[in-house]
Structure formats: structure tokens, C-alpha cells
Amino acid sequence: MTLLTTAFAAIICTVIWYKNAPKDEMKIGILTLMYWGATLMWLIDGVFEYAELGAEYFTPAPLDMLNDFYLGLSVVALGLVIWLIVLLIKDPKGAVRAVLFKKTTSDSKN
């Protein structure tokens, strides 16, 4: 489930990135690379787990699937948090800079 969750997130982000590829103002490429990296990590984990468990790998317990799904969702959420931090630091549209600049000018007038 972790592999599927991150793979779906990576595919969705790739489509959004490709649609806006020439400009990429919102830095979706960074988010896409993070999700593809997580997908690759879970794929390698799945290969090694299959080598260890064999055919049992394809019949997980429902509780294990639920735990894996929550882990996948938390990886997707962590990727979004990291992307938001990068977006706020890079500030491609200058929104954060404008808000901070307004505060400093209004403070200097008082």
C-alpha cells in the first residue's frame, strides 16, 4: 500500500508538473522528484520483502495493509510539508516578501 500511495501521488504530481512544465512557478518538480524517490524506495523495499517472504508477500493481513496505507499517507503528507517549506523559502511569486515588506513599512510609519 505504501508503494501504491506514493506511486499515485507521484503520477498525479508528474501530470500537474508536465502540464505546467515550461514555467514551473510553484516548484511542482521538487514535489514530483520527492514522490518518485519515495516510490523507488518502496519498490526496492517490496523487492527485498518479496525475496524474503515469497508468495506470502501477496497475501498481507488487512491490519498490515491499513498500517501500510497510513504510512504511505504520512509520507505523502511529509512530502507536502517539505514542498511548502521550500515554496515559502523560494517565494516564486513574491507573496511572502510582499507581506513582510508591508509590515516593515507600516511599522516604520508609526
KAQUI-V147475 format. One record per pair of residues at least 12 apart in sequence whose C-alpha atoms are under 7 Angstrom apart, sorted by the first residue. I is the first residue (numbers start at 1). J is the second residue. Records with the same first field share a line. If there is no record, write none. Layout:
I: J ; J
This chain:
1: 65 ; 68 ; 69 ; 72
2: 42 ; 68 ; 69 ; 71 ; 72
3: 39 ; 42 ; 43
5: 69 ; 72 ; 73
6: 35 ; 38 ; 39 ; 72 ; 76
7: 39
9: 35
10: 32 ; 35 ; 36
13: 28 ; 32
14: 32
17: 29
25: 92
26: 87 ; 92
27: 87
31: 79 ; 83
34: 79
